[in-house]
Amino acid sequence: MENQNPFDKENLIETIKTAPDQLMQGLALSKGVKLEGVFDSIVLSGMGGSALVGELLQTYLSKKSEIHSPESQNKTSKKAPDSNGQNSVTIQVNRSYNLPAESYKSNCLNIISSYSGNTEETLSCFNEALQNNLNCVGVASGGKILEICQAKNIPFIRMPRPDENFQPRFATGYSFSAILSLIADNTGSIFLNEKDFEDAEEKLKSNLEKFDKLGREIAEKIQGKTPVIYAPIQYKSLAMIWKIMFNENSKTPAFWNYFPELSHNEMVGFTKPQGNFHFVMLRDQNDHSQNLKRLNITVGIFKEYGIDSTVLDIPEGDMLYRIFATLQIGSFASYRLAQLYAIDPTPVVMVEKLKKMLAEN
């Protein structure tokens, strides 16, 4: 998969191909980071890619829970099950300038995550945590978060920063493994087997060409259209991240939702679609039979209204592999779509312009 895209000035294709390496490397980043206290609640404050890791952790930690129970279907935060199958740690994602009420509980650990270390909203949360003497740990590649952690002797996980063109959204594996390892070491609620990460990494590498082929096929179907990504509720984080990859890599609008909720409301909005859409359905063959039935019927109904769909089965394997295999396909799809549009997938010019204007005013 040699880079043959003249518009890919930062060689993003190489970053995508080597993404599986981050899983094992990430585990080592939080080794030795020990915290005082016992925690059964996690609030991860971050924006963009730094926050998405929290969503993925919720998905990963749901692997042993009763995902089809009414209780789990209605919760926005997930709990990691203990050895008896009982929930023992919650994870809440905070995308705001302020901390949620959960952050103030004595058994809550606040993870302050910003890859650059300078994200405005996340720094605001960090300052609030410090002012109120809350339990916290910093996660960044440098910046102000690193400076504050060093000055105040706060536990810190340092993310690698390969070069100045490296975008935080390409560091999902690093952050996922590092934070998961931190939680395992400081809550006692989950057990991590490094062999699982080794196996997932090797399996991902061996399927890169297959993932790229699937990504190309999806990109060709989406070209000139607005992608809408749907997934089962357990994997809604994957639909969200696919949507964001199309935004950031392909520079195109995209939207996402999840079954079964979308079939109670959103689908009606496509009775009179005000644009040219294409649906990508992420299907879990192990999903509830009624959800599988809903997905198939929904594809047919949309077809009646002149909107095509692509159904992509989430690759089989353990939860770790399923998550990152699906993300690899999405990475290739968004990259190949950028190639079809003859644009550089790496820069996020509008975001950088906004940040600059905020700083100037």
Contacts in CASP RR format, 6 or more apart in sequence:
PFRMAT RR
TARGET T0000
AUTHOR 0000-0000-0000
METHOD contacts of the structure
MODEL  1
MENQNPFDKENLIETIKTAPDQLMQGLALSKGVKLEGVFDSIVLSGMGGS
ALVGELLQTYLSKKSEIHSPESQNKTSKKAPDSNGQNSVTIQVNRSYNLP
AESYKSNCLNIISSYSGNTEETLSCFNEALQNNLNCVGVASGGKILEICQ
AKNIPFIRMPRPDENFQPRFATGYSFSAILSLIADNTGSIFLNEKDFEDA
EEKLKSNLEKFDKLGREIAEKIQGKTPVIYAPIQYKSLAMIWKIMFNENS
KTPAFWNYFPELSHNEMVGFTKPQGNFHFVMLRDQNDHSQNLKRLNITVG
IFKEYGIDSTVLDIPEGDMLYRIFATLQIGSFASYRLAQLYAIDPTPVVM
VEKLKKMLAEN
1 13 0 8 1.000
1 17 0 8 1.000
1 208 0 8 1.000
1 209 0 8 1.000
1 212 0 8 1.000
3 11 0 8 1.000
3 13 0 8 1.000
3 14 0 8 1.000
5 13 0 8 1.000
5 339 0 8 1.000
7 338 0 8 1.000
7 339 0 8 1.000
7 342 0 8 1.000
7 343 0 8 1.000
7 344 0 8 1.000
7 345 0 8 1.000
8 335 0 8 1.000
8 338 0 8 1.000
8 339 0 8 1.000
8 344 0 8 1.000
8 345 0 8 1.000
8 346 0 8 1.000
9 344 0 8 1.000
9 346 0 8 1.000
10 165 0 8 1.000
10 344 0 8 1.000
10 346 0 8 1.000
12 170 0 8 1.000
12 249 0 8 1.000
12 335 0 8 1.000
12 345 0 8 1.000
12 346 0 8 1.000
13 335 0 8 1.000
15 166 0 8 1.000
15 170 0 8 1.000
16 170 0 8 1.000
16 328 0 8 1.000
16 331 0 8 1.000
16 332 0 8 1.000
16 335 0 8 1.000
17 208 0 8 1.000
19 170 0 8 1.000
19 172 0 8 1.000
19 173 0 8 1.000
19 204 0 8 1.000
19 324 0 8 1.000
19 327 0 8 1.000
19 328 0 8 1.000
19 331 0 8 1.000
20 200 0 8 1.000
20 201 0 8 1.000
20 204 0 8 1.000
20 205 0 8 1.000
20 208 0 8 1.000
20 324 0 8 1.000
20 328 0 8 1.000
21 201 0 8 1.000
22 171 0 8 1.000
22 172 0 8 1.000
22 173 0 8 1.000
22 174 0 8 1.000
22 177 0 8 1.000
23 173 0 8 1.000
23 176 0 8 1.000
23 177 0 8 1.000
23 197 0 8 1.000
23 200 0 8 1.000
23 201 0 8 1.000
23 204 0 8 1.000
23 320 0 8 1.000
23 324 0 8 1.000
24 177 0 8 1.000
24 194 0 8 1.000
24 197 0 8 1.000
24 198 0 8 1.000
24 201 0 8 1.000
25 160 0 8 1.000
25 174 0 8 1.000
25 177 0 8 1.000
26 173 0 8 1.000
26 174 0 8 1.000
26 175 0 8 1.000
26 176 0 8 1.000
26 177 0 8 1.000
26 178 0 8 1.000
26 181 0 8 1.000
27 177 0 8 1.000
27 178 0 8 1.000
27 181 0 8 1.000
27 192 0 8 1.000
27 194 0 8 1.000
27 197 0 8 1.000
29 157 0 8 1.000
29 158 0 8 1.000
29 159 0 8 1.000
29 160 0 8 1.000
29 174 0 8 1.000
29 177 0 8 1.000
29 178 0 8 1.000
29 181 0 8 1.000
30 157 0 8 1.000
30 178 0 8 1.000
30 179 0 8 1.000
30 181 0 8 1.000
30 182 0 8 1.000
30 185 0 8 1.000
31 181 0 8 1.000
32 185 0 8 1.000
33 137 0 8 1.000
33 155 0 8 1.000
33 156 0 8 1.000
33 157 0 8 1.000
33 182 0 8 1.000
33 185 0 8 1.000
33 186 0 8 1.000
34 155 0 8 1.000
34 185 0 8 1.000
34 186 0 8 1.000
35 109 0 8 1.000
35 135 0 8 1.000
35 137 0 8 1.000
35 155 0 8 1.000
35 186 0 8 1.000
37 135 0 8 1.000
37 186 0 8 1.000
38 107 0 8 1.000
38 187 0 8 1.000
39 89 0 8 1.000
39 107 0 8 1.000
39 108 0 8 1.000
39 109 0 8 1.000
39 135 0 8 1.000
39 186 0 8 1.000
39 187 0 8 1.000
40 88 0 8 1.000
40 89 0 8 1.000
40 90 0 8 1.000
40 107 0 8 1.000
40 187 0 8 1.000
40 189 0 8 1.000
41 89 0 8 1.000
41 90 0 8 1.000
41 92 0 8 1.000
41 102 0 8 1.000
41 105 0 8 1.000
41 107 0 8 1.000
41 108 0 8 1.000
41 109 0 8 1.000
42 89 0 8 1.000
42 90 0 8 1.000
42 91 0 8 1.000
42 92 0 8 1.000
42 108 0 8 1.000
42 109 0 8 1.000
42 111 0 8 1.000
42 183 0 8 1.000
42 187 0 8 1.000
43 92 0 8 1.000
43 94 0 8 1.000
43 99 0 8 1.000
43 100 0 8 1.000
43 102 0 8 1.000
43 103 0 8 1.000
43 108 0 8 1.000
43 109 0 8 1.000
43 110 0 8 1.000
43 111 0 8 1.000
44 51 0 8 1.000
44 53 0 8 1.000
44 54 0 8 1.000
44 57 0 8 1.000
44 91 0 8 1.000
44 92 0 8 1.000
44 93 0 8 1.000
44 94 0 8 1.000
44 111 0 8 1.000
44 113 0 8 1.000
44 179 0 8 1.000
45 51 0 8 1.000
45 94 0 8 1.000
45 95 0 8 1.000
45 96 0 8 1.000
45 99 0 8 1.000
45 103 0 8 1.000
45 110 0 8 1.000
45 111 0 8 1.000
45 112 0 8 1.000
45 113 0 8 1.000
45 121 0 8 1.000
45 122 0 8 1.000
45 125 0 8 1.000
45 126 0 8 1.000
46 93 0 8 1.000
46 94 0 8 1.000
46 95 0 8 1.000
46 112 0 8 1.000
46 113 0 8 1.000
46 114 0 8 1.000
46 119 0 8 1.000
46 121 0 8 1.000
46 122 0 8 1.000
46 125 0 8 1.000
47 95 0 8 1.000
47 114 0 8 1.000
47 119 0 8 1.000
47 121 0 8 1.000
47 122 0 8 1.000
48 95 0 8 1.000
48 168 0 8 1.000
48 169 0 8 1.000
48 244 0 8 1.000
49 115 0 8 1.000
49 168 0 8 1.000
49 169 0 8 1.000
49 171 0 8 1.000
49 172 0 8 1.000
49 175 0 8 1.000
49 244 0 8 1.000
50 113 0 8 1.000
50 114 0 8 1.000
50 115 0 8 1.000
50 119 0 8 1.000
50 122 0 8 1.000
50 139 0 8 1.000
50 168 0 8 1.000
50 175 0 8 1.000
51 93 0 8 1.000
51 94 0 8 1.000
51 95 0 8 1.000
51 113 0 8 1.000
52 172 0 8 1.000
52 237 0 8 1.000
52 240 0 8 1.000
52 241 0 8 1.000
52 244 0 8 1.000
53 113 0 8 1.000
53 172 0 8 1.000
53 175 0 8 1.000
53 176 0 8 1.000
53 179 0 8 1.000
54 91 0 8 1.000
54 93 0 8 1.000
54 179 0 8 1.000
54 237 0 8 1.000
55 93 0 8 1.000
55 236 0 8 1.000
55 237 0 8 1.000
55 240 0 8 1.000
55 241 0 8 1.000
56 172 0 8 1.000
56 176 0 8 1.000
56 237 0 8 1.000
56 241 0 8 1.000
56 323 0 8 1.000
57 91 0 8 1.000
57 176 0 8 1.000
57 179 0 8 1.000
57 180 0 8 1.000
57 183 0 8 1.000
58 77 0 8 1.000
58 78 0 8 1.000
58 91 0 8 1.000
58 93 0 8 1.000
58 237 0 8 1.000
59 78 0 8 1.000
59 234 0 8 1.000
59 235 0 8 1.000
59 236 0 8 1.000
59 237 0 8 1.000
59 238 0 8 1.000
59 319 0 8 1.000
59 323 0 8 1.000
60 176 0 8 1.000
60 180 0 8 1.000
60 319 0 8 1.000
60 320 0 8 1.000
60 323 0 8 1.000
61 78 0 8 1.000
61 79 0 8 1.000
61 80 0 8 1.000
61 81 0 8 1.000
61 89 0 8 1.000
61 91 0 8 1.000
61 190 0 8 1.000
62 72 0 8 1.000
62 78 0 8 1.000
62 234 0 8 1.000
63 318 0 8 1.000
63 319 0 8 1.000
64 81 0 8 1.000
64 85 0 8 1.000
65 72 0 8 1.000
65 78 0 8 1.000
65 79 0 8 1.000
65 81 0 8 1.000
65 85 0 8 1.000
65 87 0 8 1.000
66 72 0 8 1.000
67 73 0 8 1.000
67 233 0 8 1.000
67 234 0 8 1.000
68 288 0 8 1.000
72 78 0 8 1.000
73 233 0 8 1.000
76 92 0 8 1.000
77 90 0 8 1.000
77 91 0 8 1.000
77 92 0 8 1.000
77 93 0 8 1.000
78 90 0 8 1.000
78 91 0 8 1.000
79 87 0 8 1.000
79 88 0 8 1.000
79 89 0 8 1.000
79 90 0 8 1.000
79 91 0 8 1.000
80 87 0 8 1.000
80 88 0 8 1.000
80 89 0 8 1.000
80 91 0 8 1.000
80 183 0 8 1.000
80 187 0 8 1.000
80 189 0 8 1.000
80 190 0 8 1.000
81 87 0 8 1.000
81 88 0 8 1.000
81 189 0 8 1.000
82 88 0 8 1.000
82 189 0 8 1.000
88 187 0 8 1.000
88 189 0 8 1.000
89 183 0 8 1.000
89 187 0 8 1.000
89 189 0 8 1.000
89 190 0 8 1.000
90 102 0 8 1.000
91 183 0 8 1.000
92 100 0 8 1.000
92 102 0 8 1.000
94 100 0 8 1.000
94 103 0 8 1.000
94 125 0 8 1.000
95 121 0 8 1.000
96 121 0 8 1.000
96 125 0 8 1.000
97 120 0 8 1.000
97 121 0 8 1.000
97 124 0 8 1.000
97 125 0 8 1.000
98 124 0 8 1.000
98 125 0 8 1.000
98 128 0 8 1.000
99 110 0 8 1.000
99 125 0 8 1.000
99 128 0 8 1.000
99 129 0 8 1.000
99 134 0 8 1.000
102 108 0 8 1.000
103 110 0 8 1.000
103 129 0 8 1.000
103 134 0 8 1.000
104 132 0 8 1.000
104 134 0 8 1.000
106 135 0 8 1.000
108 134 0 8 1.000
108 135 0 8 1.000
109 135 0 8 1.000
109 136 0 8 1.000
109 137 0 8 1.000
109 186 0 8 1.000
109 187 0 8 1.000
110 125 0 8 1.000
110 129 0 8 1.000
110 134 0 8 1.000
110 135 0 8 1.000
110 136 0 8 1.000
110 137 0 8 1.000
111 136 0 8 1.000
111 137 0 8 1.000
111 138 0 8 1.000
111 139 0 8 1.000
111 179 0 8 1.000
111 182 0 8 1.000
112 122 0 8 1.000
112 125 0 8 1.000
112 126 0 8 1.000
112 129 0 8 1.000
112 136 0 8 1.000
112 137 0 8 1.000
112 138 0 8 1.000
112 139 0 8 1.000
112 140 0 8 1.000
112 145 0 8 1.000
113 122 0 8 1.000
113 138 0 8 1.000
113 139 0 8 1.000
113 140 0 8 1.000
113 175 0 8 1.000
113 179 0 8 1.000
114 122 0 8 1.000
114 123 0 8 1.000
114 139 0 8 1.000
114 140 0 8 1.000
114 145 0 8 1.000
115 140 0 8 1.000
115 141 0 8 1.000
115 159 0 8 1.000
115 161 0 8 1.000
115 168 0 8 1.000
115 171 0 8 1.000
115 175 0 8 1.000
116 140 0 8 1.000
116 141 0 8 1.000
116 142 0 8 1.000
116 143 0 8 1.000
116 168 0 8 1.000
117 123 0 8 1.000
117 140 0 8 1.000
117 141 0 8 1.000
117 142 0 8 1.000
117 143 0 8 1.000
117 144 0 8 1.000
117 145 0 8 1.000
117 146 0 8 1.000
118 143 0 8 1.000
118 144 0 8 1.000
118 145 0 8 1.000
120 355 0 8 1.000
120 358 0 8 1.000
122 145 0 8 1.000
123 144 0 8 1.000
123 145 0 8 1.000
126 136 0 8 1.000
126 138 0 8 1.000
126 145 0 8 1.000
126 148 0 8 1.000
128 134 0 8 1.000
129 136 0 8 1.000
130 136 0 8 1.000
130 148 0 8 1.000
130 152 0 8 1.000
136 154 0 8 1.000
137 154 0 8 1.000
137 155 0 8 1.000
137 156 0 8 1.000
137 157 0 8 1.000
137 182 0 8 1.000
138 145 0 8 1.000
138 149 0 8 1.000
138 154 0 8 1.000
138 155 0 8 1.000
138 156 0 8 1.000
138 157 0 8 1.000
139 145 0 8 1.000
139 156 0 8 1.000
139 157 0 8 1.000
139 159 0 8 1.000
139 175 0 8 1.000
139 178 0 8 1.000
139 179 0 8 1.000
140 146 0 8 1.000
140 156 0 8 1.000
140 157 0 8 1.000
140 158 0 8 1.000
140 159 0 8 1.000
141 158 0 8 1.000
141 159 0 8 1.000
141 160 0 8 1.000
141 161 0 8 1.000
142 158 0 8 1.000
142 159 0 8 1.000
142 161 0 8 1.000
145 156 0 8 1.000
146 156 0 8 1.000
146 158 0 8 1.000
148 154 0 8 1.000
149 155 0 8 1.000
149 156 0 8 1.000
150 156 0 8 1.000
157 178 0 8 1.000
157 179 0 8 1.000
157 182 0 8 1.000
159 171 0 8 1.000
159 174 0 8 1.000
159 175 0 8 1.000
159 178 0 8 1.000
160 171 0 8 1.000
160 174 0 8 1.000
165 346 0 8 1.000
167 248 0 8 1.000
167 346 0 8 1.000
167 348 0 8 1.000
169 244 0 8 1.000
169 245 0 8 1.000
169 248 0 8 1.000
172 241 0 8 1.000
172 327 0 8 1.000
173 324 0 8 1.000
177 197 0 8 1.000
180 190 0 8 1.000
180 192 0 8 1.000
181 192 0 8 1.000
183 189 0 8 1.000
183 190 0 8 1.000
184 190 0 8 1.000
184 191 0 8 1.000
184 192 0 8 1.000
196 318 0 8 1.000
196 320 0 8 1.000
197 320 0 8 1.000
199 321 0 8 1.000
200 318 0 8 1.000
200 320 0 8 1.000
200 321 0 8 1.000
200 324 0 8 1.000
203 321 0 8 1.000
203 325 0 8 1.000
204 321 0 8 1.000
204 324 0 8 1.000
204 325 0 8 1.000
204 328 0 8 1.000
207 315 0 8 1.000
207 325 0 8 1.000
207 328 0 8 1.000
208 328 0 8 1.000
211 325 0 8 1.000
211 328 0 8 1.000
211 329 0 8 1.000
211 332 0 8 1.000
212 332 0 8 1.000
212 336 0 8 1.000
214 312 0 8 1.000
214 329 0 8 1.000
214 332 0 8 1.000
214 333 0 8 1.000
215 329 0 8 1.000
215 330 0 8 1.000
215 332 0 8 1.000
215 333 0 8 1.000
215 336 0 8 1.000
216 332 0 8 1.000
216 333 0 8 1.000
216 336 0 8 1.000
217 310 0 8 1.000
218 280 0 8 1.000
218 310 0 8 1.000
218 312 0 8 1.000
218 329 0 8 1.000
218 330 0 8 1.000
218 333 0 8 1.000
218 336 0 8 1.000
219 332 0 8 1.000
219 333 0 8 1.000
219 334 0 8 1.000
219 336 0 8 1.000
219 337 0 8 1.000
219 339 0 8 1.000
219 340 0 8 1.000
220 336 0 8 1.000
220 340 0 8 1.000
221 278 0 8 1.000
221 308 0 8 1.000
221 310 0 8 1.000
222 246 0 8 1.000
222 278 0 8 1.000
222 280 0 8 1.000
222 333 0 8 1.000
222 337 0 8 1.000
223 337 0 8 1.000
223 340 0 8 1.000
223 341 0 8 1.000
224 276 0 8 1.000
225 276 0 8 1.000
225 277 0 8 1.000
225 278 0 8 1.000
226 252 0 8 1.000
226 253 0 8 1.000
226 254 0 8 1.000
226 255 0 8 1.000
226 275 0 8 1.000
226 276 0 8 1.000
226 277 0 8 1.000
226 278 0 8 1.000
227 242 0 8 1.000
227 243 0 8 1.000
227 246 0 8 1.000
227 252 0 8 1.000
227 254 0 8 1.000
227 255 0 8 1.000
227 277 0 8 1.000
227 278 0 8 1.000
227 279 0 8 1.000
227 280 0 8 1.000
228 254 0 8 1.000
228 255 0 8 1.000
228 256 0 8 1.000
228 257 0 8 1.000
228 277 0 8 1.000
228 278 0 8 1.000
228 279 0 8 1.000
228 280 0 8 1.000
229 239 0 8 1.000
229 240 0 8 1.000
229 242 0 8 1.000
229 243 0 8 1.000
229 246 0 8 1.000
229 254 0 8 1.000
229 255 0 8 1.000
229 256 0 8 1.000
229 257 0 8 1.000
229 279 0 8 1.000
229 280 0 8 1.000
229 282 0 8 1.000
230 239 0 8 1.000
230 256 0 8 1.000
230 257 0 8 1.000
230 258 0 8 1.000
230 259 0 8 1.000
230 262 0 8 1.000
230 279 0 8 1.000
230 280 0 8 1.000
230 281 0 8 1.000
230 282 0 8 1.000
230 295 0 8 1.000
230 298 0 8 1.000
231 238 0 8 1.000
231 239 0 8 1.000
231 256 0 8 1.000
231 258 0 8 1.000
231 259 0 8 1.000
231 281 0 8 1.000
231 282 0 8 1.000
231 284 0 8 1.000
232 258 0 8 1.000
232 259 0 8 1.000
232 282 0 8 1.000
232 283 0 8 1.000
232 284 0 8 1.000
232 287 0 8 1.000
232 288 0 8 1.000
232 291 0 8 1.000
233 258 0 8 1.000
233 259 0 8 1.000
233 260 0 8 1.000
233 261 0 8 1.000
234 284 0 8 1.000
234 287 0 8 1.000
235 258 0 8 1.000
235 282 0 8 1.000
235 284 0 8 1.000
235 314 0 8 1.000
235 322 0 8 1.000
235 326 0 8 1.000
236 256 0 8 1.000
236 257 0 8 1.000
236 258 0 8 1.000
238 282 0 8 1.000
238 314 0 8 1.000
238 323 0 8 1.000
238 326 0 8 1.000
238 327 0 8 1.000
239 256 0 8 1.000
239 257 0 8 1.000
239 258 0 8 1.000
239 282 0 8 1.000
240 256 0 8 1.000
241 327 0 8 1.000
242 254 0 8 1.000
242 256 0 8 1.000
242 280 0 8 1.000
242 282 0 8 1.000
242 330 0 8 1.000
242 333 0 8 1.000
242 334 0 8 1.000
243 254 0 8 1.000
243 255 0 8 1.000
243 256 0 8 1.000
244 254 0 8 1.000
245 330 0 8 1.000
245 331 0 8 1.000
245 333 0 8 1.000
245 334 0 8 1.000
246 252 0 8 1.000
246 253 0 8 1.000
246 254 0 8 1.000
246 333 0 8 1.000
246 334 0 8 1.000
246 337 0 8 1.000
247 253 0 8 1.000
247 254 0 8 1.000
248 334 0 8 1.000
248 345 0 8 1.000
248 348 0 8 1.000
249 331 0 8 1.000
249 334 0 8 1.000
249 335 0 8 1.000
249 337 0 8 1.000
249 338 0 8 1.000
249 345 0 8 1.000
249 346 0 8 1.000
250 334 0 8 1.000
250 335 0 8 1.000
250 337 0 8 1.000
250 338 0 8 1.000
250 341 0 8 1.000
250 343 0 8 1.000
250 345 0 8 1.000
251 338 0 8 1.000
251 341 0 8 1.000
251 343 0 8 1.000
251 345 0 8 1.000
252 337 0 8 1.000
252 341 0 8 1.000
257 266 0 8 1.000
259 287 0 8 1.000
259 291 0 8 1.000
259 294 0 8 1.000
259 295 0 8 1.000
259 298 0 8 1.000
260 290 0 8 1.000
260 291 0 8 1.000
260 294 0 8 1.000
263 294 0 8 1.000
263 298 0 8 1.000
267 298 0 8 1.000
267 301 0 8 1.000
267 302 0 8 1.000
270 277 0 8 1.000
270 302 0 8 1.000
270 305 0 8 1.000
270 307 0 8 1.000
271 305 0 8 1.000
273 305 0 8 1.000
273 307 0 8 1.000
277 307 0 8 1.000
278 307 0 8 1.000
278 308 0 8 1.000
278 309 0 8 1.000
278 310 0 8 1.000
279 299 0 8 1.000
279 302 0 8 1.000
279 307 0 8 1.000
279 308 0 8 1.000
279 309 0 8 1.000
279 310 0 8 1.000
280 309 0 8 1.000
280 310 0 8 1.000
280 312 0 8 1.000
281 295 0 8 1.000
281 298 0 8 1.000
281 299 0 8 1.000
281 309 0 8 1.000
281 310 0 8 1.000
281 311 0 8 1.000
281 312 0 8 1.000
282 312 0 8 1.000
282 314 0 8 1.000
282 326 0 8 1.000
283 292 0 8 1.000
283 295 0 8 1.000
283 311 0 8 1.000
283 312 0 8 1.000
283 313 0 8 1.000
283 314 0 8 1.000
284 313 0 8 1.000
284 314 0 8 1.000
285 292 0 8 1.000
285 313 0 8 1.000
285 314 0 8 1.000
285 316 0 8 1.000
295 311 0 8 1.000
298 309 0 8 1.000
299 309 0 8 1.000
299 311 0 8 1.000
300 309 0 8 1.000
302 308 0 8 1.000
302 309 0 8 1.000
303 309 0 8 1.000
312 326 0 8 1.000
312 329 0 8 1.000
314 322 0 8 1.000
314 325 0 8 1.000
314 326 0 8 1.000
315 321 0 8 1.000
315 322 0 8 1.000
315 325 0 8 1.000
315 326 0 8 1.000
316 322 0 8 1.000
334 345 0 8 1.000
335 345 0 8 1.000
338 344 0 8 1.000
338 345 0 8 1.000
339 345 0 8 1.000
END
